Amino acid sequence: MDFDRTTRIRLLPAMFEGRERVLVEHGDLTATAFRFDSGVAALRLENGLGALVLLPFQGQQIWSATMNGRPLTMKSMFEQPRPTQVYLDTYGAFLIHCGMTAMGVPAAGDSHPLHGELPNAPYQEAWILAGEDESGRFLALHGHYRHTVAFNHNYQAEPTVCLYAGSTTFNMRMEVTNLKHAPMERLYMAHVNFRPVDNGRLVYSAPSTAQAVRVRRSIPSHIKPGPGYREFIEELAVQPDKHELLAPGLAFDPEIVFFIDYQADDDGWAHSMQLHPDGSADYIAHRPSQLDKGVRWISRTPDQDCLGIVLPSTAEPEGYTAEKAKGNVKVLGPGETWVCEMWAGALNADEAAQMEQRIRAIVEAPAAPEPAAAPPAEPAAAPEPTTPDAAFTPRYRN
């Protein structure tokens, strides 16, 4: 995003006192500020087709998302966010940024909090962005969180969530810069929590094989499985496609986790949907070149109902020590910046049908043949890196 061509309105905590009030109007887009009864400041972005409620100073989470009159966000035990940095004390958002110095469930040898320091991080700076780009007119929330621990860490996280006029999908982006003069280990997960529907069908750009869709067979210490749970996991290990129809009664209590090898289209995007019985869909797209681990998390209990269609990640969520042993902990050099980008939202029935065809084409495409051996040649110049802003943009207008 070109910030030099974007109007920036700095947000201050004092703007969120009293009744909800309009801060910005930008064509059909509006941004309003309010504060939950719990005391957490919130920003509502609306475009006439839907709304996002975001937390500017607490993790820059998307607390809730609604499109086409339908809530997209998981059901949880929390009616509103709570002012805390403890992950499970305020769990129920649509998007939670996880990482960066650690991520996942801490296990033996780990001392980090659940999913790291980012989920409810206290953001020092936040802005509303108003502008127009190749995807259209937009309003966005952008922020800076600087994480500094003497002798250990010094980085800045800069997330952006962008809502476009006339669109039921929205853009989510994270940019992280290592401010240290030494390399920085990094782990990241976008914990995107949709609301499952009975008899919803999962369609995604990966083959439904036991090799490409692997169920987590180990059971973490915090999981207390009920009757039939272990047997269901063993079934899924052999026949993973059994979970793709969310039939009532499947044993997703308390949770089932998959690790999925996604395939991307020619523009570098992997696609996932929950197709509703009426033909509409929930949708998310990510770039495996940026987020190479596709994690699926399903939890259907009387107290929470959640579908992580895909949680795009740089590692699996087994905690720092386990991921380090697997070789999944990546490194950011001194002064380097890492960027990832995703799209999420809702599709109508026609858009969902078109996307299903697109996904099927990705999965059914023949594998590229191995290139023939060639004699040694002079090394070629490195290609120019592609940026997320120049990539395919899955935009949907009503």
C-alpha positions as CSV (number, residue, x, y, z in Angstrom):
1,M,0.0,0.0,0.0
2,D,1.3,3.4,-1.0
3,F,1.0,5.5,2.2
4,D,2.1,8.6,0.4
5,R,-1.1,8.6,-1.6
6,T,-3.3,7.7,1.4
7,T,-5.0,10.0,3.9
8,R,-4.1,9.0,7.4
9,I,-6.2,9.9,10.5
10,R,-4.3,9.1,13.7
11,L,-6.4,7.4,16.4
12,L,-6.2,8.4,20.0
13,P,-7.9,6.6,23.0
14,A,-9.9,9.7,23.8
15,M,-11.7,9.4,20.5
16,F,-13.5,6.3,21.8
17,E,-15.2,7.8,24.8
18,G,-19.0,8.3,25.0
19,R,-21.5,7.3,22.4
20,E,-20.5,5.7,19.0
21,R,-19.6,8.5,16.6
22,V,-18.6,8.8,13.0
23,L,-14.9,9.6,12.4
24,V,-14.6,9.3,8.6
25,E,-17.0,9.2,5.7
26,H,-15.4,8.2,2.4
27,G,-18.1,7.8,-0.3
28,D,-20.2,4.7,0.7
29,L,-17.6,3.8,3.4
30,T,-17.8,4.9,7.0
31,A,-15.6,4.5,10.1
32,T,-17.1,4.9,13.5
33,A,-15.5,4.8,17.0
34,F,-17.0,3.3,20.2
35,R,-16.0,1.6,23.3
36,F,-17.3,-1.8,24.6
37,D,-18.8,-1.9,28.1
38,S,-15.6,-3.8,29.0
39,G,-13.6,-0.7,28.2
40,V,-12.0,-2.0,25.0
41,A,-11.8,0.6,22.2
42,A,-13.4,-0.5,18.8
43,L,-13.5,0.8,15.3
44,R,-16.4,-0.1,13.0
45,L,-15.8,-0.1,9.2
46,E,-18.9,-0.3,7.0
47,N,-19.5,-0.3,3.2
48,G,-23.2,-0.9,2.9
49,L,-22.7,-4.7,2.3
50,G,-21.1,-5.5,5.6
51,A,-19.1,-4.4,8.6
52,L,-15.9,-5.2,10.4
53,V,-15.4,-4.4,14.1
54,L,-11.7,-4.0,14.9
55,L,-9.7,-3.4,18.1
56,P,-7.2,-0.6,17.3
57,F,-5.2,-0.9,20.5
58,Q,-5.6,-4.5,21.4
59,G,-3.9,-6.9,18.9
60,Q,-5.5,-5.0,16.0
61,Q,-7.9,-8.0,15.9
62,I,-11.0,-8.2,13.7
63,W,-13.3,-8.9,16.6
64,S,-16.3,-9.5,14.3
65,A,-17.2,-9.6,10.6
66,T,-20.6,-9.5,9.0
67,M,-21.3,-9.7,5.3
68,N,-24.6,-9.9,3.3
69,G,-26.4,-9.7,6.6
70,R,-24.7,-12.9,7.9
71,P,-22.2,-13.1,10.8
72,L,-19.0,-14.7,9.7
73,T,-17.4,-14.9,13.1
74,M,-17.2,-18.0,15.3
75,K,-19.6,-18.5,18.2
76,S,-17.8,-18.2,21.6
77,M,-18.4,-17.6,25.2
78,F,-17.4,-13.9,24.9
79,E,-20.0,-11.4,24.0
80,Q,-17.4,-8.7,23.9
81,P,-13.6,-8.5,24.1
82,R,-12.0,-8.1,27.5
83,P,-9.0,-5.8,28.3
84,T,-6.3,-8.4,28.8
85,Q,-3.2,-9.9,27.1
86,V,-4.1,-13.4,28.2
87,Y,-5.2,-15.3,25.1
88,L,-8.0,-17.5,26.5
89,D,-9.4,-14.7,28.7
90,T,-10.8,-12.9,25.7
91,Y,-11.2,-15.5,22.9
92,G,-13.8,-15.1,20.2
93,A,-12.4,-12.8,17.4
94,F,-12.6,-13.4,13.6
95,L,-8.9,-12.6,13.1
96,I,-6.2,-12.9,15.7
97,H,-2.5,-12.3,14.7
98,C,-0.3,-14.9,16.4
99,G,3.5,-14.9,16.8
100,M,6.1,-13.5,16.3
101,T,8.8,-14.8,18.7
102,A,6.8,-18.0,19.3
103,M,3.5,-19.4,18.3
104,G,1.2,-22.4,19.1
105,V,0.6,-24.3,22.2
106,P,3.6,-24.3,24.6
107,A,4.8,-27.8,25.3
108,A,7.7,-29.4,27.2
109,G,10.7,-27.0,27.0
110,D,8.6,-23.9,26.2
111,S,8.0,-20.8,28.3
112,H,6.2,-18.6,25.8
113,P,2.5,-17.7,26.2
114,L,-0.2,-19.5,24.1
115,H,0.3,-18.2,20.5
116,G,2.9,-15.7,21.4
117,E,2.8,-12.0,22.2
118,L,0.9,-10.7,19.2
119,P,-2.8,-11.8,19.9
120,N,-3.6,-9.0,22.4
121,A,-0.5,-6.8,22.0
122,P,-0.9,-3.2,23.2
123,Y,-0.5,-1.2,20.0
124,Q,1.3,2.1,20.5
125,E,0.0,3.7,17.3
126,A,-3.1,3.3,15.2
127,W,-4.5,5.1,12.1
128,I,-7.5,5.0,9.8
129,L,-6.4,5.0,6.2
130,A,-8.6,6.5,3.5
131,G,-7.8,6.2,-0.2
132,E,-8.2,4.5,-3.5
133,D,-6.0,1.9,-5.3
134,E,-6.4,-0.6,-8.2
135,S,-9.0,-2.5,-6.2
136,G,-11.2,0.6,-5.6
137,R,-12.0,3.0,-2.8
138,F,-11.2,1.8,0.7
139,L,-11.0,2.5,4.4
140,A,-8.5,0.6,6.5
141,L,-7.1,0.2,10.0
142,H,-3.4,0.3,10.3
143,G,-1.1,0.2,13.4
144,H,2.3,-0.1,14.8
145,Y,3.3,-2.4,17.7
146,R,7.0,-2.4,18.7
147,H,8.1,-5.4,20.7
148,T,11.4,-4.8,22.5
149,V,13.0,-7.0,25.1
150,A,16.6,-6.1,26.1
151,F,19.2,-8.6,24.8
152,N,16.5,-10.6,23.0
153,H,14.0,-9.0,20.6
154,N,13.3,-5.7,18.8
155,Y,10.8,-5.7,16.0
156,Q,7.9,-3.7,14.7
157,A,4.6,-5.3,13.5
158,E,2.4,-3.3,11.2
159,P,-1.0,-4.9,10.3
160,T,-3.5,-3.5,7.9
161,V,-7.1,-4.5,7.4
162,C,-8.7,-2.9,4.3
163,L,-12.4,-2.8,3.5
164,Y,-13.4,-1.8,-0.1
165,A,-16.5,-0.1,-1.4
166,G,-18.9,-2.5,-3.0
167,S,-17.0,-5.6,-1.9
168,T,-17.9,-8.5,0.4
169,T,-14.3,-9.6,0.7
170,F,-11.6,-7.6,2.5
171,N,-7.8,-7.6,2.6
172,M,-5.7,-8.5,5.6
173,R,-1.9,-7.8,5.7
174,M,0.9,-8.1,8.2
175,E,4.4,-6.5,7.8
176,V,7.1,-7.2,10.3
177,T,10.5,-5.5,10.4
178,N,13.5,-6.7,12.4
179,L,15.0,-3.6,14.1
180,K,17.9,-5.5,15.7
181,H,21.4,-5.7,14.3
182,A,21.2,-9.5,14.6
183,P,19.0,-12.1,12.9
184,M,15.5,-12.7,14.4
185,E,13.6,-15.9,14.5
186,R,10.0,-15.5,13.4
187,L,6.8,-17.6,13.6
188,Y,3.3,-16.3,12.5
189,M,-0.2,-17.6,12.2
190,A,-3.3,-15.8,11.0
191,H,-6.0,-17.3,13.3
192,V,-9.1,-16.7,11.1
193,N,-12.2,-18.1,12.9
194,F,-15.3,-18.5,10.7
195,R,-18.7,-19.8,11.9
196,P,-19.4,-23.4,10.7
197,V,-22.8,-24.3,9.4
198,D,-24.4,-27.7,9.6
199,N,-23.9,-29.6,6.3
200,G,-21.5,-26.9,5.1
201,R,-19.0,-28.3,2.6
202,L,-15.3,-27.6,2.6
203,V,-13.7,-26.9,-0.8
204,Y,-10.0,-26.0,-1.0
205,S,-7.0,-26.1,-3.3
206,A,-5.4,-29.3,-2.0
207,P,-6.0,-32.9,-2.9
208,S,-8.1,-34.8,-0.3
209,T,-5.5,-37.4,0.3
210,A,-3.9,-38.7,3.5
211,Q,-0.6,-37.4,2.3
212,A,-1.7,-33.8,1.6
213,V,-4.3,-33.5,4.5
214,R,-2.8,-34.9,7.7
215,V,-4.9,-35.0,10.9
216,R,-3.0,-34.3,14.1
217,R,-3.0,-37.6,15.9
218,S,-1.2,-36.5,19.1
219,I,-3.6,-35.1,21.7
220,P,-2.3,-32.0,23.6
221,S,-2.5,-32.0,27.4
222,H,-5.3,-29.4,27.5
223,I,-7.6,-31.7,25.4
224,K,-9.9,-34.0,27.3
225,P,-11.3,-36.4,24.6
226,G,-14.7,-37.9,25.0
227,P,-16.0,-41.3,23.7
228,G,-15.3,-41.9,20.0
229,Y,-12.8,-39.1,19.7
230,R,-9.6,-41.2,19.2
231,E,-11.5,-43.5,16.8
232,F,-12.6,-40.5,14.7
233,I,-9.0,-39.3,14.5
234,E,-7.9,-42.7,13.3
235,E,-10.6,-42.7,10.6
236,L,-9.5,-39.2,9.4
237,A,-5.9,-40.3,9.2
238,V,-6.9,-42.8,6.5
239,Q,-9.9,-41.0,5.0
240,P,-9.4,-37.2,5.5
241,D,-12.2,-36.2,3.1
242,K,-14.7,-37.5,5.7
243,H,-14.4,-34.2,7.5
244,E,-15.2,-32.1,4.4
245,L,-19.0,-32.3,5.0
246,L,-19.8,-30.7,8.3
247,A,-22.5,-33.2,9.2
248,P,-24.1,-32.7,12.6
249,G,-22.8,-35.3,15.1
250,L,-19.2,-35.5,13.8
251,A,-16.8,-35.6,16.8
252,F,-15.2,-32.1,16.5
253,D,-15.5,-31.8,20.3
254,P,-13.3,-30.4,21.6
255,E,-11.2,-29.9,18.4
256,I,-9.7,-31.5,15.4
257,V,-6.5,-30.1,13.7
258,F,-5.2,-30.8,10.2
259,F,-2.0,-29.9,8.4
260,I,-2.6,-29.3,4.7
261,D,-0.3,-29.0,1.7
262,Y,-2.0,-26.2,-0.4
263,Q,-1.6,-25.7,-4.1
264,A,-1.6,-22.2,-5.6
265,D,-3.0,-20.9,-8.8
266,D,-0.9,-19.3,-11.5
267,D,-1.0,-16.0,-9.6
268,G,0.3,-17.6,-6.4
269,W,-3.0,-17.8,-4.4
270,A,-4.4,-20.8,-2.6
271,H,-8.2,-20.7,-2.1
272,S,-10.6,-22.2,0.5
273,M,-14.3,-22.1,1.0
274,Q,-17.1,-23.3,3.3
275,L,-20.0,-23.8,0.9
276,H,-23.3,-23.2,2.6
277,P,-26.4,-25.4,1.8
278,D,-27.9,-22.3,0.0
279,G,-24.9,-22.1,-2.4
280,S,-23.2,-19.0,-0.8
281,A,-19.8,-19.4,0.8
282,D,-17.3,-18.2,3.3
283,Y,-14.0,-17.6,1.6
284,I,-10.3,-17.1,2.4
285,A,-7.2,-16.9,0.1
286,H,-3.6,-16.9,1.1
287,R,-0.2,-17.1,-0.6
288,P,1.7,-20.4,0.2
289,S,4.9,-18.6,-0.8
290,Q,4.4,-16.3,2.2
291,L,2.5,-18.7,4.6
292,D,3.6,-22.2,3.6
293,K,1.8,-24.1,6.4
294,G,-2.0,-24.6,6.0
295,V,-3.5,-25.4,9.4
296,R,-7.2,-26.3,9.7
297,W,-8.9,-26.1,13.1
298,I,-12.5,-27.2,13.8
299,S,-14.1,-27.0,17.2
300,R,-17.8,-27.7,17.6
301,T,-19.0,-27.8,21.2
302,P,-22.0,-26.5,23.1
303,D,-19.9,-23.4,24.2
304,Q,-18.1,-22.5,21.0
305,D,-18.6,-23.3,17.3
306,C,-15.6,-22.5,15.1
307,L,-14.2,-23.3,11.7
308,G,-10.6,-22.3,10.9
309,I,-11.0,-23.2,7.2
310,V,-7.4,-22.5,7.0
311,L,-5.1,-20.7,9.5
312,P,-2.3,-19.6,7.1
313,S,1.0,-20.0,9.0
314,T,4.7,-20.1,8.7
315,A,4.9,-23.1,11.1
316,E,2.6,-25.7,12.7
317,P,1.0,-24.7,16.1
318,E,3.0,-27.2,18.3
319,G,5.0,-24.6,20.2
320,Y,8.5,-23.1,19.7
321,T,10.6,-26.1,20.7
322,A,8.7,-28.6,18.5
323,E,8.7,-26.3,15.5
324,K,12.4,-25.5,15.9
325,A,13.1,-29.3,15.9
326,K,11.0,-29.6,12.7
327,G,13.0,-26.8,11.0
328,N,9.9,-24.6,10.8
329,V,11.3,-21.6,12.6
330,K,12.3,-19.0,9.9
331,V,14.8,-16.2,10.2
332,L,14.6,-12.5,9.4
333,G,17.9,-10.8,8.9
334,P,18.9,-7.4,10.5
335,G,16.8,-4.6,9.1
336,E,14.8,-7.0,6.9
337,T,11.0,-6.8,6.5
338,W,8.6,-9.8,6.0
339,V,5.1,-9.3,4.5
340,C,2.1,-11.6,4.1
341,E,-1.3,-10.9,2.7
342,M,-4.7,-12.6,2.7
343,W,-8.3,-12.0,1.5
344,A,-11.4,-13.2,3.4
345,G,-15.1,-12.6,3.4
346,A,-18.3,-14.0,1.8
347,L,-19.3,-15.0,-1.7
348,N,-22.8,-15.2,-3.2
349,A,-23.9,-18.4,-4.9
350,D,-22.7,-17.4,-8.4
351,E,-19.3,-16.3,-7.1
352,A,-19.0,-19.5,-5.0
353,A,-19.8,-21.7,-8.0
354,Q,-17.1,-19.9,-10.1
355,M,-14.6,-20.2,-7.3
356,E,-15.3,-23.9,-6.9
357,Q,-14.5,-24.5,-10.6
358,R,-11.3,-22.5,-10.1
359,I,-10.3,-24.6,-7.1
360,R,-11.1,-27.9,-8.9
361,A,-8.9,-26.7,-11.8
362,I,-6.0,-26.1,-9.5
363,V,-6.3,-29.5,-7.8
364,E,-6.8,-31.4,-11.1
365,A,-4.1,-29.7,-13.1
366,P,-1.4,-32.2,-14.2
367,A,1.9,-31.9,-12.4
368,A,4.6,-30.0,-14.4
369,P,7.1,-32.3,-16.0
370,E,10.7,-32.4,-14.6
371,P,12.9,-30.1,-16.7
372,A,15.5,-31.8,-18.8
373,A,19.1,-31.6,-17.6
374,A,21.0,-28.7,-19.1
375,P,24.7,-28.0,-19.4
376,P,26.2,-25.5,-16.8
377,A,25.6,-21.9,-17.7
378,E,26.5,-18.5,-16.4
379,P,24.4,-17.6,-13.3
380,A,21.4,-15.5,-14.2
381,A,20.4,-12.3,-12.4
382,A,17.9,-12.8,-9.6
383,P,14.4,-12.1,-10.7
384,E,12.6,-9.0,-9.3
385,P,10.5,-10.0,-6.3
386,T,6.7,-9.8,-6.7
387,T,4.9,-7.9,-4.1
388,P,1.5,-8.7,-2.7
389,D,0.1,-5.4,-4.0
390,A,1.0,-6.4,-7.6
391,A,-0.6,-9.8,-7.2
392,F,-4.0,-11.2,-8.2
393,T,-6.7,-9.6,-6.1
394,P,-9.9,-11.7,-5.6
395,R,-12.4,-8.9,-5.5
396,Y,-16.2,-9.5,-5.5
397,R,-18.8,-6.8,-6.2
398,N,-22.6,-7.0,-5.8
